[in-house]
Amino acid sequence: MKNGSIFPSKKDWGVMSSKDLDFKAAVEFYFGKTTFEMEPFLINHTIDAIDYLRYMPGIPFRYYTRGYCRFILDKKFKKFRFIELGSLFGAMISLLAEKALEDKKILLQIADVVIPTAIFIANEQNNYEISDEQDNHDLYKDISKDIFGDFNIRKDIILNALKSKI
């Protein structure tokens, strides 16, 4: 599989252990589905959708993470007024920072979307903080540092881990 862009096969998922309930849930929700088919799951169950990515082997992880990064970078979330951006952005940048610290090799193969996604998310929070000071509070776009922490810190973790690719 090249750069996480080919649909993951059964072999890519590996052997499922009945004891690993997180992996079992990831397989149950994702196996056999394209990233396009998974967008409703991301929209309606944002935190779970991103959380299940942590329990996937490399190829499925890269495939679905690439798809969700594209969802963010292409601003598809703007079509869905009810999606909670703080959850979407916070969960994604936290997952990417976690992987950057634990297993940066898995991110290096999709650095072309990971790096711009991390930068985009941090910039969106910075832009929100500026507009929030001007009393333009928007519950739909509540991604404040007071609630979600500073996305710039997680962005820097990601960029530092992947700096050989920048």
C-alpha positions as CSV (number, residue, x, y, z in Angstrom):
1,M,0.0,0.0,0.0
2,K,1.4,3.4,-1.0
3,N,0.9,6.4,1.3
4,G,-2.2,5.0,2.9
5,S,-4.4,5.7,-0.1
6,I,-5.5,2.1,-1.1
7,F,-8.4,0.6,0.7
8,P,-7.2,-1.7,3.6
9,S,-7.6,-5.5,3.0
10,K,-8.4,-8.1,5.5
11,K,-4.7,-9.0,5.6
12,D,-3.9,-5.3,6.4
13,W,-6.0,-5.6,9.5
14,G,-4.2,-8.7,10.7
15,V,-5.5,-11.3,13.2
16,M,-8.2,-10.1,15.6
17,S,-7.7,-11.1,19.2
18,S,-11.0,-11.6,21.0
19,K,-9.4,-10.2,24.1
20,D,-8.6,-6.8,22.5
21,L,-11.9,-5.1,22.7
22,D,-10.7,-1.8,21.4
23,F,-9.2,-3.4,18.3
24,K,-12.4,-5.4,17.9
25,A,-14.5,-2.2,18.0
26,A,-12.2,-0.5,15.5
27,V,-12.6,-3.5,13.1
28,E,-16.4,-3.6,13.7
29,F,-16.9,0.0,12.8
30,Y,-14.3,0.5,10.0
31,F,-13.5,-2.8,8.3
32,G,-14.8,-2.9,4.7
33,K,-15.7,0.8,4.6
34,T,-14.1,3.6,2.6
35,T,-13.2,6.9,4.2
36,F,-16.2,8.4,2.4
37,E,-18.5,5.8,4.0
38,M,-17.0,6.6,7.4
39,E,-17.7,10.4,7.3
40,P,-21.2,10.0,8.9
41,F,-19.5,8.1,11.8
42,L,-17.0,11.0,12.1
43,I,-19.7,13.6,12.0
44,N,-22.1,11.9,14.5
45,H,-19.6,10.2,16.8
46,T,-16.5,12.4,16.4
47,I,-14.6,11.4,19.5
48,D,-15.2,7.6,19.1
49,A,-14.4,7.7,15.4
50,I,-11.0,9.3,16.0
51,D,-10.4,7.2,19.2
52,Y,-10.8,3.9,17.3
53,L,-8.0,4.9,15.0
54,R,-5.5,4.4,17.9
55,Y,-6.2,0.7,18.0
56,M,-5.7,0.0,14.3
57,P,-2.6,-1.5,12.7
58,G,-0.5,0.8,10.5
59,I,-2.2,0.4,7.1
60,P,-5.8,1.0,8.2
61,F,-4.6,3.7,10.6
62,R,-2.9,5.6,7.8
63,Y,-5.8,5.1,5.4
64,Y,-8.5,6.4,7.7
65,T,-6.4,9.1,9.3
66,R,-5.5,10.4,5.8
67,G,-9.3,10.5,5.0
68,Y,-10.1,12.4,8.2
69,C,-7.3,14.8,7.7
70,R,-8.6,15.5,4.2
71,F,-12.1,16.0,5.7
72,I,-10.6,18.7,7.9
73,L,-8.3,20.3,5.3
74,D,-11.1,20.3,2.7
75,K,-13.3,22.0,5.3
76,K,-16.1,19.5,4.7
77,F,-17.1,20.0,8.4
78,K,-18.6,23.4,7.3
79,K,-21.5,21.5,5.7
80,F,-22.5,20.1,9.1
81,R,-23.6,22.9,11.4
82,F,-24.1,20.5,14.3
83,I,-20.6,19.0,14.3
84,E,-18.7,20.1,17.4
85,L,-15.4,21.5,16.1
86,G,-13.7,21.5,19.4
87,S,-14.2,17.7,19.6
88,L,-13.1,17.2,16.0
89,F,-10.1,19.4,16.1
90,G,-9.1,18.4,19.7
91,A,-9.4,14.7,19.1
92,M,-7.5,14.8,15.8
93,I,-4.6,16.9,17.0
94,S,-4.3,14.9,20.2
95,L,-4.2,11.6,18.3
96,L,-1.6,12.9,15.9
97,A,0.5,14.3,18.8
98,E,0.2,11.0,20.6
99,K,1.3,9.0,17.5
100,A,4.2,11.5,16.9
101,L,5.5,10.7,20.4
102,E,4.9,6.9,20.3
103,D,5.4,5.9,16.7
104,K,6.3,8.7,14.4
105,K,7.1,6.2,11.6
106,I,3.3,5.6,11.2
107,L,2.9,9.4,10.6
108,L,5.9,9.9,8.3
109,Q,4.1,8.0,5.5
110,I,1.2,10.4,5.7
111,A,3.1,13.5,6.7
112,D,1.8,15.3,3.5
113,V,-1.6,15.5,5.2
114,V,-0.6,15.3,8.9
115,I,1.5,18.4,8.9
116,P,-1.0,20.7,7.1
117,T,-3.8,19.3,9.3
118,A,-1.9,20.1,12.5
119,I,-1.1,23.6,11.3
120,F,-4.6,24.2,10.1
121,I,-6.1,23.1,13.5
122,A,-3.7,25.3,15.5
123,N,-4.4,28.3,13.2
124,E,-8.2,27.8,13.5
125,Q,-7.8,28.0,17.3
126,N,-5.6,31.0,17.1
127,N,-8.2,32.7,14.8
128,Y,-11.0,31.8,17.2
129,E,-9.1,33.2,20.2
130,I,-8.7,36.5,18.3
131,S,-12.3,36.7,17.3
132,D,-13.5,35.6,20.8
133,E,-11.7,38.6,22.3
134,Q,-13.8,40.7,20.0
135,D,-16.9,39.2,21.6
136,N,-17.9,37.1,18.5
137,H,-18.7,34.0,20.5
138,D,-20.0,31.2,18.3
139,L,-21.0,28.0,20.1
140,Y,-20.5,26.0,16.8
141,K,-16.9,27.0,16.7
142,D,-16.0,26.9,20.4
143,I,-12.4,25.7,20.2
144,S,-11.1,27.9,23.0
145,K,-7.8,27.1,24.8
146,D,-9.7,27.3,28.1
147,I,-11.7,24.3,27.1
148,F,-9.4,22.2,24.8
149,G,-5.9,23.3,25.8
150,D,-3.5,24.9,23.4
151,F,-3.5,23.2,20.0
152,N,-0.2,25.0,19.2
153,I,1.6,22.8,21.8
154,R,0.4,19.6,20.2
155,K,1.1,21.0,16.7
156,D,4.7,21.7,17.8
157,I,5.0,18.1,19.1
158,I,3.9,16.8,15.7
159,L,6.1,19.1,13.7
160,N,9.2,18.4,15.8
161,A,8.7,14.7,15.5
162,L,8.3,14.9,11.7
163,K,10.8,17.7,11.1
164,S,12.8,15.4,8.9
165,K,9.8,15.6,6.4
166,I,9.2,19.4,6.6
